[in-house]
Amino acid sequence: MAAMVVSIGCGLRLLLIVVAVAIFSVIAFIVITMGVERIVMAIETNGARMAIATVVSGIVAAGRQSVGLRP
C-alpha cells in the first residue's frame, strides 16, 4: 500500500492522512465499546434506572469535553 501511495505523488501527506484517520477510528471504536460496556454493567447491577443515569452522565461528560472545541 505504501508503494502505491508514493507512486501517486504527494504520497507522504496522503499516507499521514490515512494513518490519522485509522488512529481516530480505533480510538472512537474503543471509546464507544467502553460506553456500551458501562451501560450493560449498569443494567445488570441495578436495572434500567441506573442505565439511564449512566447514559445521561456520559452525554453530559461528552458535552463538557466538546465545549473547548467551539470558537
PQR file with spaces between the fields and no chain letter, atoms N, CA, C, O and H, PARSE charges and radii, in Angstrom:
ATOM       1  N    MET     1       0.820   -1.182    0.000 -0.4000 1.5000
ATOM       2  CA   MET     1       0.000    0.000    0.000 -0.0000 2.0000
ATOM       3  C    MET     1       0.870    1.254    0.000  0.5500 1.7000
ATOM       4  O    MET     1       0.573    2.225   -0.696 -0.5500 1.4000
ATOM       5  N    ALA     2       1.943    1.226    0.782 -0.4000 1.5000
ATOM       6  CA   ALA     2       2.814    2.402    0.862 -0.0000 2.0000
ATOM       7  C    ALA     2       3.421    2.722   -0.499  0.5500 1.7000
ATOM       8  O    ALA     2       3.522    3.892   -0.869 -0.5500 1.4000
ATOM       9  H    ALA     2       2.185    0.437    1.347  0.4000 1.0000
ATOM      10  N    ALA     3       3.828    1.694   -1.252 -0.4000 1.5000
ATOM      11  CA   ALA     3       4.412    1.928   -2.571 -0.0000 2.0000
ATOM      12  C    ALA     3       3.388    2.531   -3.523  0.5500 1.7000
ATOM      13  O    ALA     3       3.721    3.395   -4.334 -0.5500 1.4000
ATOM      14  H    ALA     3       3.745    0.744   -0.951  0.4000 1.0000
ATOM      15  N    MET     4       2.157    2.082   -3.425 -0.4000 1.5000
ATOM      16  CA   MET     4       1.109    2.623   -4.276 -0.0000 2.0000
ATOM      17  C    MET     4       0.849    4.091   -3.943  0.5500 1.7000
ATOM      18  O    MET     4       0.658    4.911   -4.841 -0.5500 1.4000
ATOM      19  H    MET     4       1.886    1.381   -2.766  0.4000 1.0000
ATOM      20  N    VAL     5       0.842    4.418   -2.656 -0.4000 1.5000
ATOM      21  CA   VAL     5       0.602    5.794   -2.234 -0.0000 2.0000
ATOM      22  C    VAL     5       1.729    6.698   -2.694  0.5500 1.7000
ATOM      23  O    VAL     5       1.476    7.819   -3.137 -0.5500 1.4000
ATOM      24  H    VAL     5       0.997    3.751   -1.927  0.4000 1.0000
ATOM      25  N    VAL     6       2.974    6.232   -2.598 -0.4000 1.5000
ATOM      26  CA   VAL     6       4.121    7.039   -3.013 -0.0000 2.0000
ATOM      27  C    VAL     6       4.096    7.273   -4.514  0.5500 1.7000
ATOM      28  O    VAL     6       4.487    8.345   -4.977 -0.5500 1.4000
ATOM      29  H    VAL     6       3.179    5.322   -2.239  0.4000 1.0000
ATOM      30  N    SER     7       3.644    6.290   -5.282 -0.4000 1.5000
ATOM      31  CA   SER     7       3.626    6.440   -6.732 -0.0000 2.0000
ATOM      32  C    SER     7       2.594    7.467   -7.201  0.5500 1.7000
ATOM      33  O    SER     7       2.705    7.983   -8.313 -0.5500 1.4000
ATOM      34  H    SER     7       3.327    5.419   -4.906  0.4000 1.0000
ATOM      35  N    ILE     8       1.604    7.768   -6.380 -0.4000 1.5000
ATOM      36  CA   ILE     8       0.578    8.743   -6.754 -0.0000 2.0000
ATOM      37  C    ILE     8       1.162   10.150   -6.780  0.5500 1.7000
ATOM      38  O    ILE     8       0.732   10.976   -7.585 -0.5500 1.4000
ATOM      39  H    ILE     8       1.513    7.349   -5.477  0.4000 1.0000
ATOM      40  N    GLY     9       2.110   10.432   -5.935 -0.4000 1.5000
ATOM      41  CA   GLY     9       2.636   11.791   -5.789 -0.0000 2.0000
ATOM      42  C    GLY     9       2.046   12.386   -4.523  0.5500 1.7000
ATOM      43  O    GLY     9       0.929   12.047   -4.133 -0.5500 1.4000
ATOM      44  H    GLY     9       2.459    9.761   -5.282  0.4000 1.0000
ATOM      45  N    CYS    10       2.794   13.270   -3.885 -0.4000 1.5000
ATOM      46  CA   CYS    10       2.455   13.817   -2.559 -0.0000 2.0000
ATOM      47  C    CYS    10       1.987   12.686   -1.650  0.5500 1.7000
ATOM      48  O    CYS    10       1.018   12.823   -0.904 -0.5500 1.4000
ATOM      49  H    CYS    10       3.702   13.545   -4.203  0.4000 1.0000
ATOM      50  N    GLY    11       2.698   11.571   -1.733 -0.4000 1.5000
ATOM      51  CA   GLY    11       2.324   10.362   -1.020 -0.0000 2.0000
ATOM      52  C    GLY    11       2.446   10.473    0.477  0.5500 1.7000
ATOM      53  O    GLY    11       1.648    9.885    1.208 -0.5500 1.4000
ATOM      54  H    GLY    11       3.486   11.460   -2.339  0.4000 1.0000
ATOM      55  N    LEU    12       3.437   11.218    0.957 -0.4000 1.5000
ATOM      56  CA   LEU    12       3.632   11.316    2.400 -0.0000 2.0000
ATOM      57  C    LEU    12       2.425   11.974    3.062  0.5500 1.7000
ATOM      58  O    LEU    12       1.965   11.528    4.113 -0.5500 1.4000
ATOM      59  H    LEU    12       4.085   11.695    0.363  0.4000 1.0000
ATOM      60  N    ARG    13       1.924   13.023    2.447 -0.4000 1.5000
ATOM      61  CA   ARG    13       0.759   13.711    3.018 -0.0000 2.0000
ATOM      62  C    ARG    13      -0.456   12.789    3.027  0.5500 1.7000
ATOM      63  O    ARG    13      -1.185   12.729    4.018 -0.5500 1.4000
ATOM      64  H    ARG    13       2.298   13.385    1.593  0.4000 1.0000
ATOM      65  N    LEU    14      -0.673   12.076    1.931 -0.4000 1.5000
ATOM      66  CA   LEU    14      -1.805   11.157    1.849 -0.0000 2.0000
ATOM      67  C    LEU    14      -1.663   10.024    2.854  0.5500 1.7000
ATOM      68  O    LEU    14      -2.639    9.619    3.485 -0.5500 1.4000
ATOM      69  H    LEU    14      -0.081   12.126    1.126  0.4000 1.0000
ATOM      70  N    LEU    15      -0.447    9.515    2.998 -0.4000 1.5000
ATOM      71  CA   LEU    15      -0.205    8.443    3.958 -0.0000 2.0000
ATOM      72  C    LEU    15      -0.460    8.923    5.380  0.5500 1.7000
ATOM      73  O    LEU    15      -1.029    8.184    6.184 -0.5500 1.4000
ATOM      74  H    LEU    15       0.346    9.844    2.485  0.4000 1.0000
ATOM      75  N    LEU    16      -0.052   10.143    5.705 -0.4000 1.5000
ATOM      76  CA   LEU    16      -0.303   10.693    7.039 -0.0000 2.0000
ATOM      77  C    LEU    16      -1.797   10.854    7.299  0.5500 1.7000
ATOM      78  O    LEU    16      -2.268   10.607    8.409 -0.5500 1.4000
ATOM      79  H    LEU    16       0.410   10.744    5.053  0.4000 1.0000
ATOM      80  N    ILE    17      -2.536   11.267    6.280 -0.4000 1.5000
ATOM      81  CA   ILE    17      -3.982   11.405    6.438 -0.0000 2.0000
ATOM      82  C    ILE    17      -4.623   10.045    6.692  0.5500 1.7000
ATOM      83  O    ILE    17      -5.489    9.914    7.557 -0.5500 1.4000
ATOM      84  H    ILE    17      -2.153   11.469    5.378  0.4000 1.0000
ATOM      85  N    VAL    18      -4.198    9.038    5.940 -0.4000 1.5000
ATOM      86  CA   VAL    18      -4.745    7.687    6.123 -0.0000 2.0000
ATOM      87  C    VAL    18      -4.428    7.165    7.514  0.5500 1.7000
ATOM      88  O    VAL    18      -5.290    6.574    8.165 -0.5500 1.4000
ATOM      89  H    VAL    18      -3.495    9.144    5.237  0.4000 1.0000
ATOM      90  N    VAL    19      -3.200    7.376    7.977 -0.4000 1.5000
ATOM      91  CA   VAL    19      -2.809    6.922    9.314 -0.0000 2.0000
ATOM      92  C    VAL    19      -3.614    7.662   10.380  0.5500 1.7000
ATOM      93  O    VAL    19      -4.062    7.046   11.347 -0.5500 1.4000
ATOM      94  H    VAL    19      -2.500    7.856    7.448  0.4000 1.0000
ATOM      95  N    ALA    20      -3.804    8.971   10.222 -0.4000 1.5000
ATOM      96  CA   ALA    20      -4.570    9.747   11.198 -0.0000 2.0000
ATOM      97  C    ALA    20      -6.017    9.274   11.270  0.5500 1.7000
ATOM      98  O    ALA    20      -6.582    9.158   12.358 -0.5500 1.4000
ATOM      99  H    ALA    20      -3.440    9.472    9.437  0.4000 1.0000
ATOM     100  N    VAL    21      -6.614    9.002   10.120 -0.4000 1.5000
ATOM     101  CA   VAL    21      -7.996    8.509   10.105 -0.0000 2.0000
ATOM     102  C    VAL    21      -8.082    7.135   10.758  0.5500 1.7000
ATOM     103  O    VAL    21      -9.035    6.853   11.484 -0.5500 1.4000
ATOM     104  H    VAL    21      -6.155    9.096    9.237  0.4000 1.0000
ATOM     105  N    ALA    22      -7.100    6.283   10.509 -0.4000 1.5000
ATOM     106  CA   ALA    22      -7.097    4.951   11.120 -0.0000 2.0000
ATOM     107  C    ALA    22      -6.973    5.046   12.634  0.5500 1.7000
ATOM     108  O    ALA    22      -7.676    4.343   13.360 -0.5500 1.4000
ATOM     109  H    ALA    22      -6.325    6.512    9.920  0.4000 1.0000
ATOM     110  N    ILE    23      -6.087    5.905   13.115 -0.4000 1.5000
ATOM     111  CA   ILE    23      -5.913    6.062   14.565 -0.0000 2.0000
ATOM     112  C    ILE    23      -7.185    6.624   15.188  0.5500 1.7000
ATOM     113  O    ILE    23      -7.622    6.148   16.236 -0.5500 1.4000
ATOM     114  H    ILE    23      -5.515    6.476   12.525  0.4000 1.0000
ATOM     115  N    PHE    24      -7.783    7.632   14.555 -0.4000 1.5000
ATOM     116  CA   PHE    24      -9.025    8.205   15.069 -0.0000 2.0000
ATOM     117  C    PHE    24     -10.129    7.152   15.121  0.5500 1.7000
ATOM     118  O    PHE    24     -10.894    7.107   16.085 -0.5500 1.4000
ATOM     119  H    PHE    24      -7.427    8.018   13.704  0.4000 1.0000
ATOM     120  N    SER    25     -10.220    6.310   14.103 -0.4000 1.5000
ATOM     121  CA   SER    25     -11.250    5.272   14.064 -0.0000 2.0000
ATOM     122  C    SER    25     -11.066    4.263   15.187  0.5500 1.7000
ATOM     123  O    SER    25     -12.038    3.839   15.812 -0.5500 1.4000
ATOM     124  H    SER    25      -9.599    6.346   13.320  0.4000 1.0000
ATOM     125  N    VAL    26      -9.821    3.879   15.442 -0.4000 1.5000
ATOM     126  CA   VAL    26      -9.545    2.922   16.520 -0.0000 2.0000
ATOM     127  C    VAL    26      -9.916    3.525   17.867  0.5500 1.7000
ATOM     128  O    VAL    26     -10.533    2.856   18.697 -0.5500 1.4000
ATOM     129  H    VAL    26      -9.032    4.223   14.934  0.4000 1.0000
ATOM     130  N    ILE    27      -9.547    4.782   18.093 -0.4000 1.5000
ATOM     131  CA   ILE    27      -9.868    5.429   19.366 -0.0000 2.0000
ATOM     132  C    ILE    27     -11.379    5.562   19.533  0.5500 1.7000
ATOM     133  O    ILE    27     -11.904    5.313   20.618 -0.5500 1.4000
ATOM     134  H    ILE    27      -9.046    5.325   17.419  0.4000 1.0000
ATOM     135  N    ALA    28     -12.078    5.949   18.476 -0.4000 1.5000
ATOM     136  CA   ALA    28     -13.537    6.066   18.550 -0.0000 2.0000
ATOM     137  C    ALA    28     -14.181    4.718   18.845  0.5500 1.7000
ATOM     138  O    ALA    28     -15.127    4.643   19.628 -0.5500 1.4000
ATOM     139  H    ALA    28     -11.652    6.151   17.595  0.4000 1.0000
ATOM     140  N    PHE    29     -13.680    3.659   18.228 -0.4000 1.5000
ATOM     141  CA   PHE    29     -14.214    2.318   18.476 -0.0000 2.0000
ATOM     142  C    PHE    29     -14.025    1.922   19.934  0.5500 1.7000
ATOM     143  O    PHE    29     -14.936    1.369   20.550 -0.5500 1.4000
ATOM     144  H    PHE    29     -12.911    3.720   17.592  0.4000 1.0000
ATOM     145  N    ILE    30     -12.849    2.201   20.490 -0.4000 1.5000
ATOM     146  CA   ILE    30     -12.573    1.848   21.886 -0.0000 2.0000
ATOM     147  C    ILE    30     -13.482    2.628   22.825  0.5500 1.7000
ATOM     148  O    ILE    30     -14.026    2.059   23.771 -0.5500 1.4000
ATOM     149  H    ILE    30     -12.109    2.651   19.989  0.4000 1.0000
ATOM     150  N    VAL    31     -13.653    3.924   22.578 -0.4000 1.5000
ATOM     151  CA   VAL    31     -14.500    4.750   23.447 -0.0000 2.0000
ATOM     152  C    VAL    31     -15.951    4.284   23.392  0.5500 1.7000
ATOM     153  O    VAL    31     -16.613    4.204   24.426 -0.5500 1.4000
ATOM     154  H    VAL    31     -13.211    4.386   21.810  0.4000 1.0000
ATOM     155  N    ILE    32     -16.448    3.977   22.203 -0.4000 1.5000
ATOM     156  CA   ILE    32     -17.829    3.501   22.072 -0.0000 2.0000
ATOM     157  C    ILE    32     -17.999    2.159   22.767  0.5500 1.7000
ATOM     158  O    ILE    32     -19.005    1.931   23.439 -0.5500 1.4000
ATOM     159  H    ILE    32     -15.910    4.042   21.363  0.4000 1.0000
ATOM     160  N    THR    33     -17.023    1.267   22.610 -0.4000 1.5000
ATOM     161  CA   THR    33     -17.094   -0.044   23.260 -0.0000 2.0000
ATOM     162  C    THR    33     -17.121    0.097   24.772  0.5500 1.7000
ATOM     163  O    THR    33     -17.893   -0.586   25.445 -0.5500 1.4000
ATOM     164  H    THR    33     -16.206    1.452   22.064  0.4000 1.0000
ATOM     165  N    MET    34     -16.288    0.976   25.311 -0.4000 1.5000
ATOM     166  CA   MET    34     -16.274    1.179   26.761 -0.0000 2.0000
ATOM     167  C    MET    34     -17.605    1.748   27.244  0.5500 1.7000
ATOM     168  O    MET    34     -18.083    1.367   28.312 -0.5500 1.4000
ATOM     169  H    MET    34     -15.661    1.531   24.765  0.4000 1.0000
ATOM     170  N    GLY    35     -18.207    2.650   26.477 -0.4000 1.5000
ATOM     171  CA   GLY    35     -19.503    3.203   26.860 -0.0000 2.0000
ATOM     172  C    GLY    35     -20.596    2.151   26.869  0.5500 1.7000
ATOM     173  O    GLY    35     -21.433    2.130   27.771 -0.5500 1.4000
ATOM     174  H    GLY    35     -17.818    2.959   25.609  0.4000 1.0000
ATOM     175  N    VAL    36     -20.594    1.281   25.873 -0.4000 1.5000
ATOM     176  CA   VAL    36     -21.587    0.206   25.820 -0.0000 2.0000
ATOM     177  C    VAL    36     -21.393   -0.750   26.990  0.5500 1.7000
ATOM     178  O    VAL    36     -22.369   -1.207   27.584 -0.5500 1.4000
ATOM     179  H    VAL    36     -19.915    1.299   25.140  0.4000 1.0000
ATOM     180  N    GLU    37     -20.140   -1.057   27.327 -0.4000 1.5000
ATOM     181  CA   GLU    37     -19.880   -1.932   28.471 -0.0000 2.0000
ATOM     182  C    GLU    37     -20.406   -1.311   29.760  0.5500 1.7000
ATOM     183  O    GLU    37     -20.969   -2.019   30.595 -0.5500 1.4000
ATOM     184  H    GLU    37     -19.346   -0.685   26.845  0.4000 1.0000
ATOM     185  N    ARG    38     -20.232   -0.001   29.937 -0.4000 1.5000
ATOM     186  CA   ARG    38     -20.748    0.663   31.141 -0.0000 2.0000
ATOM     187  C    ARG    38     -22.254    0.540   31.222  0.5500 1.7000
ATOM     188  O    ARG    38     -22.801    0.291   32.296 -0.5500 1.4000
ATOM     189  H    ARG    38     -19.774    0.573   29.259  0.4000 1.0000
ATOM     190  N    ILE    39     -22.931    0.714   30.093 -0.4000 1.5000
ATOM     191  CA   ILE    39     -24.392    0.633   30.090 -0.0000 2.0000
ATOM     192  C    ILE    39     -24.847   -0.783   30.415  0.5500 1.7000
ATOM     193  O    ILE    39     -25.780   -0.970   31.196 -0.5500 1.4000
ATOM     194  H    ILE    39     -22.486    0.916   29.221  0.4000 1.0000
ATOM     195  N    VAL    40     -24.202   -1.777   29.826 -0.4000 1.5000
ATOM     196  CA   VAL    40     -24.576   -3.173   30.083 -0.0000 2.0000
ATOM     197  C    VAL    40     -24.339   -3.528   31.543  0.5500 1.7000
ATOM     198  O    VAL    40     -25.174   -4.187   32.162 -0.5500 1.4000
ATOM     199  H    VAL    40     -23.445   -1.625   29.191  0.4000 1.0000
ATOM     200  N    MET    41     -23.211   -3.101   32.100 -0.4000 1.5000
ATOM     201  CA   MET    41     -22.932   -3.391   33.511 -0.0000 2.0000
ATOM     202  C    MET    41     -23.944   -2.707   34.420  0.5500 1.7000
ATOM     203  O    MET    41     -24.354   -3.285   35.427 -0.5500 1.4000
ATOM     204  H    MET    41     -22.532   -2.565   31.596  0.4000 1.0000
ATOM     205  N    ALA    42     -24.355   -1.482   34.082 -0.4000 1.5000
ATOM     206  CA   ALA    42     -25.346   -0.781   34.894 -0.0000 2.0000
ATOM     207  C    ALA    42     -26.689   -1.492   34.852  0.5500 1.7000
ATOM     208  O    ALA    42     -27.376   -1.582   35.870 -0.5500 1.4000
ATOM     209  H    ALA    42     -24.023   -1.013   33.264  0.4000 1.0000
ATOM     210  N    ILE    43     -27.065   -1.995   33.694 -0.4000 1.5000
ATOM     211  CA   ILE    43     -28.329   -2.729   33.586 -0.0000 2.0000
ATOM     212  C    ILE    43     -28.265   -4.009   34.408  0.5500 1.7000
ATOM     213  O    ILE    43     -29.233   -4.355   35.085 -0.5500 1.4000
ATOM     214  H    ILE    43     -26.507   -1.923   32.867  0.4000 1.0000
ATOM     215  N    GLU    44     -27.142   -4.715   34.358 -0.4000 1.5000
ATOM     216  CA   GLU    44     -27.014   -5.973   35.090 -0.0000 2.0000
ATOM     217  C    GLU    44     -27.039   -5.755   36.599  0.5500 1.7000
ATOM     218  O    GLU    44     -27.586   -6.584   37.326 -0.5500 1.4000
ATOM     219  H    GLU    44     -26.356   -4.434   33.807  0.4000 1.0000
ATOM     220  N    THR    45     -26.463   -4.666   37.082 -0.4000 1.5000
ATOM     221  CA   THR    45     -26.372   -4.480   38.527 -0.0000 2.0000
ATOM     222  C    THR    45     -27.615   -3.841   39.125  0.5500 1.7000
ATOM     223  O    THR    45     -28.124   -4.340   40.129 -0.5500 1.4000
ATOM     224  H    THR    45     -26.018   -3.992   36.491  0.4000 1.0000
ATOM     225  N    ASN    46     -28.120   -2.769   38.555 -0.4000 1.5000
ATOM     226  CA   ASN    46     -29.190   -2.017   39.217 -0.0000 2.0000
ATOM     227  C    ASN    46     -30.439   -1.811   38.380  0.5500 1.7000
ATOM     228  O    ASN    46     -31.354   -1.113   38.816 -0.5500 1.4000
ATOM     229  H    ASN    46     -27.707   -2.364   37.740  0.4000 1.0000
ATOM     230  N    GLY    47     -30.502   -2.376   37.234 -0.4000 1.5000
ATOM     231  CA   GLY    47     -31.702   -2.235   36.425 -0.0000 2.0000
ATOM     232  C    GLY    47     -31.682   -1.015   35.528  0.5500 1.7000
ATOM     233  O    GLY    47     -30.647   -0.375   35.344 -0.5500 1.4000
ATOM     234  H    GLY    47     -29.759   -2.943   36.880  0.4000 1.0000
ATOM     235  N    ALA    48     -32.834   -0.707   34.976 -0.4000 1.5000
ATOM     236  CA   ALA    48     -32.936    0.319   33.938 -0.0000 2.0000
ATOM     237  C    ALA    48     -32.680    1.721   34.471  0.5500 1.7000
ATOM     238  O    ALA    48     -32.159    2.567   33.744 -0.5500 1.4000
ATOM     239  H    ALA    48     -33.675   -1.227   35.125  0.4000 1.0000
ATOM     240  N    ARG    49     -33.037    1.987   35.730 -0.4000 1.5000
ATOM     241  CA   ARG    49     -32.833    3.337   36.258 -0.0000 2.0000
ATOM     242  C    ARG    49     -31.365    3.738   36.243  0.5500 1.7000
ATOM     243  O    ARG    49     -31.017    4.852   35.854 -0.5500 1.4000
ATOM     244  H    ARG    49     -33.461    1.300   36.321  0.4000 1.0000
ATOM     245  N    MET    50     -30.520    2.825   36.667 -0.4000 1.5000
ATOM     246  CA   MET    50     -29.082    3.109   36.689 -0.0000 2.0000
ATOM     247  C    MET    50     -28.541    3.214   35.265  0.5500 1.7000
ATOM     248  O    MET    50     -27.632    4.005   35.013 -0.5500 1.4000
ATOM     249  H    MET    50     -30.803    1.920   36.984  0.4000 1.0000
ATOM     250  N    ALA    51     -29.076    2.441   34.342 -0.4000 1.5000
ATOM     251  CA   ALA    51     -28.622    2.520   32.951 -0.0000 2.0000
ATOM     252  C    ALA    51     -28.943    3.887   32.359  0.5500 1.7000
ATOM     253  O    ALA    51     -28.131    4.460   31.633 -0.5500 1.4000
ATOM     254  H    ALA    51     -29.814    1.798   34.546  0.4000 1.0000
ATOM     255  N    ILE    52     -30.124    4.406   32.668 -0.4000 1.5000
ATOM     256  CA   ILE    52     -30.493    5.734   32.168 -0.0000 2.0000
ATOM     257  C    ILE    52     -29.564    6.791   32.757  0.5500 1.7000
ATOM     258  O    ILE    52     -29.131    7.698   32.047 -0.5500 1.4000
ATOM     259  H    ILE    52     -30.784    3.940   33.257  0.4000 1.0000
ATOM     260  N    ALA    53     -29.256    6.682   34.046 -0.4000 1.5000
ATOM     261  CA   ALA    53     -28.340    7.635   34.680 -0.0000 2.0000
ATOM     262  C    ALA    53     -26.951    7.542   34.065  0.5500 1.7000
ATOM     263  O    ALA    53     -26.275    8.558   33.905 -0.5500 1.4000
ATOM     264  H    ALA    53     -29.608    5.945   34.623  0.4000 1.0000
ATOM     265  N    THR    54     -26.523    6.337   33.719 -0.4000 1.5000
ATOM     266  CA   THR    54     -25.211    6.161   33.098 -0.0000 2.0000
ATOM     267  C    THR    54     -25.164    6.819   31.727  0.5500 1.7000
ATOM     268  O    THR    54     -24.182    7.481   31.390 -0.5500 1.4000
ATOM     269  H    THR    54     -27.073    5.512   33.849  0.4000 1.0000
ATOM     270  N    VAL    55     -26.207    6.645   30.941 -0.4000 1.5000
ATOM     271  CA   VAL    55     -26.251    7.256   29.609 -0.0000 2.0000
ATOM     272  C    VAL    55     -26.254    8.774   29.725  0.5500 1.7000
ATOM     273  O    VAL    55     -25.537    9.454   28.991 -0.5500 1.4000
ATOM     274  H    VAL    55     -27.004    6.108   31.214  0.4000 1.0000
ATOM     275  N    VAL    56     -27.056    9.310   30.640 -0.4000 1.5000
ATOM     276  CA   VAL    56     -27.132   10.761   30.810 -0.0000 2.0000
ATOM     277  C    VAL    56     -25.792   11.317   31.269  0.5500 1.7000
ATOM     278  O    VAL    56     -25.354   12.354   30.770 -0.5500 1.4000
ATOM     279  H    VAL    56     -27.639    8.758   31.236  0.4000 1.0000
ATOM     280  N    SER    57     -25.132   10.646   32.213 -0.4000 1.5000
ATOM     281  CA   SER    57     -23.831   11.142   32.681 -0.0000 2.0000
ATOM     282  C    SER    57     -22.791   11.087   31.567  0.5500 1.7000
ATOM     283  O    SER    57     -21.924   11.958   31.493 -0.5500 1.4000
ATOM     284  H    SER    57     -25.487    9.804   32.619  0.4000 1.0000
ATOM     285  N    GLY    58     -22.863   10.084   30.704 -0.4000 1.5000
ATOM     286  CA   GLY    58     -21.946   10.011   29.566 -0.0000 2.0000
ATOM     287  C    GLY    58     -22.166   11.140   28.581  0.5500 1.7000
ATOM     288  O    GLY    58     -21.210   11.692   28.036 -0.5500 1.4000
ATOM     289  H    GLY    58     -23.567    9.377   30.764  0.4000 1.0000
ATOM     290  N    ILE    59     -23.431   11.487   28.350 -0.4000 1.5000
ATOM     291  CA   ILE    59     -23.740   12.592   27.440 -0.0000 2.0000
ATOM     292  C    ILE    59     -23.262   13.913   28.030  0.5500 1.7000
ATOM     293  O    ILE    59     -22.719   14.755   27.315 -0.5500 1.4000
ATOM     294  H    ILE    59     -24.207   11.038   28.793  0.4000 1.0000
ATOM     295  N    VAL    60     -23.461   14.094   29.329 -0.4000 1.5000
ATOM     296  CA   VAL    60     -23.017   15.325   29.985 -0.0000 2.0000
ATOM     297  C    VAL    60     -21.501   15.436   29.927  0.5500 1.7000
ATOM     298  O    VAL    60     -20.969   16.513   29.654 -0.5500 1.4000
ATOM     299  H    VAL    60     -23.902   13.409   29.910  0.4000 1.0000
ATOM     300  N    ALA    61     -20.796   14.328   30.182 -0.4000 1.5000
ATOM     301  CA   ALA    61     -19.331   14.350   30.137 -0.0000 2.0000
ATOM     302  C    ALA    61     -18.834   14.660   28.729  0.5500 1.7000
ATOM     303  O    ALA    61     -17.872   15.410   28.566 -0.5500 1.4000
ATOM     304  H    ALA    61     -21.228   13.454   30.403  0.4000 1.0000
ATOM     305  N    ALA    62     -19.470   14.100   27.724 -0.4000 1.5000
ATOM     306  CA   ALA    62     -19.068   14.376   26.345 -0.0000 2.0000
ATOM     307  C    ALA    62     -19.334   15.832   25.989  0.5500 1.7000
ATOM     308  O    ALA    62     -18.557   16.442   25.255 -0.5500 1.4000
ATOM     309  H    ALA    62     -20.252   13.491   27.857  0.4000 1.0000
ATOM     310  N    GLY    63     -20.415   16.388   26.498 -0.4000 1.5000
ATOM     311  CA   GLY    63     -20.724   17.789   26.246 -0.0000 2.0000
ATOM     312  C    GLY    63     -19.698   18.714   26.861  0.5500 1.7000
ATOM     313  O    GLY    63     -19.333   19.728   26.265 -0.5500 1.4000
ATOM     314  H    GLY    63     -21.047   15.892   27.095  0.4000 1.0000
ATOM     315  N    ARG    64     -19.224   18.367   28.063 -0.4000 1.5000
ATOM     316  CA   ARG    64     -18.200   19.189   28.708 -0.0000 2.0000
ATOM     317  C    ARG    64     -16.902   19.158   27.930  0.5500 1.7000
ATOM     318  O    ARG    64     -16.218   20.177   27.834 -0.5500 1.4000
ATOM     319  H    ARG    64     -19.520   17.543   28.547  0.4000 1.0000
ATOM     320  N    GLN    65     -16.551   18.020   27.375 -0.4000 1.5000
ATOM     321  CA   GLN    65     -15.291   17.900   26.645 -0.0000 2.0000
ATOM     322  C    GLN    65     -15.335   18.667   25.339  0.5500 1.7000
ATOM     323  O    GLN    65     -14.307   19.180   24.897 -0.5500 1.4000
ATOM     324  H    GLN    65     -17.107   17.192   27.453  0.4000 1.0000
ATOM     325  N    SER    66     -16.488   18.759   24.712 -0.4000 1.5000
ATOM     326  CA   SER    66     -16.562   19.399   23.402 -0.0000 2.0000
ATOM     327  C    SER    66     -16.685   20.916   23.489  0.5500 1.7000
ATOM     328  O    SER    66     -16.593   21.592   22.464 -0.5500 1.4000
ATOM     329  H    SER    66     -17.323   18.342   25.071  0.4000 1.0000
ATOM     330  N    VAL    67     -16.889   21.468   24.679 -0.4000 1.5000
ATOM     331  CA   VAL    67     -17.038   22.915   24.814 -0.0000 2.0000
ATOM     332  C    VAL    67     -15.769   23.623   24.384  0.5500 1.7000
ATOM     333  O    VAL    67     -15.841   24.700   23.790 -0.5500 1.4000
ATOM     334  H    VAL    67     -16.963   20.919   25.512  0.4000 1.0000
ATOM     335  N    GLY    68     -14.605   23.046   24.667 -0.4000 1.5000
ATOM     336  CA   GLY    68     -13.342   23.677   24.308 -0.0000 2.0000
ATOM     337  C    GLY    68     -13.094   23.728   22.814  0.5500 1.7000
ATOM     338  O    GLY    68     -12.223   24.474   22.366 -0.5500 1.4000
ATOM     339  H    GLY    68     -14.547   22.172   25.149  0.4000 1.0000
ATOM     340  N    LEU    69     -13.824   22.966   22.038 -0.4000 1.5000
ATOM     341  CA   LEU    69     -13.621   22.937   20.600 -0.0000 2.0000
ATOM     342  C    LEU    69     -14.363   24.055   19.882  0.5500 1.7000
ATOM     343  O    LEU    69     -14.102   24.318   18.708 -0.5500 1.4000
ATOM     344  H    LEU    69     -14.531   22.360   22.402  0.4000 1.0000
ATOM     345  N    ARG    70     -15.272   24.706   20.566 -0.4000 1.5000
ATOM     346  CA   ARG    70     -16.042   25.781   19.932 -0.0000 2.0000
ATOM     347  C    ARG    70     -15.181   27.032   19.806  0.5500 1.7000
ATOM     348  O    ARG    70     -14.357   27.305   20.679 -0.5500 1.4000
ATOM     349  H    ARG    70     -15.483   24.493   21.519  0.4000 1.0000
ATOM     350  N    PRO    71     -15.362   27.793   18.731 -0.5600 1.5000
ATOM     351  CA   PRO    71     -14.548   29.016   18.565  0.2800 2.0000
ATOM     352  C    PRO    71     -14.956   30.126   19.501  0.5500 1.7000
ATOM     353  O    PRO    71     -14.364   31.205   19.474 -0.5500 1.4000
